[in-house]
């Protein structure tokens, strides 16, 4: 899904995962290595592998899993279907994380 937004009169488009990762960067979650992180290089799986999330389910708000018969390690806020993440919150961020494309050195 692509998100469109306007910044100072210019229209910008970004896919959801890079948009979320850019918000993480702006919030300081990647500090002090934020300048080496390219949000556009992350996949959906990469985004939930990063160790940014609460790992103690007892500290999640009570409403997170109240209506669900299966207690997830994460908090799914909305949705008809359960989102199961096989490996979740396991990877500490590192410089140049998930870089898969290379710039042409000319």
Secondary structure, 3 states (H helix, E strand, C coil): CEEEEEECCEEEEEEHHHHHHHHHHHCCCCCCCHHHCCHHHCCHHHHHHECCCCCCHHHCCHHHCCCCCCCCCCCCCCCCCCCCCCCCCCECCCCCCCCCCCCCCC
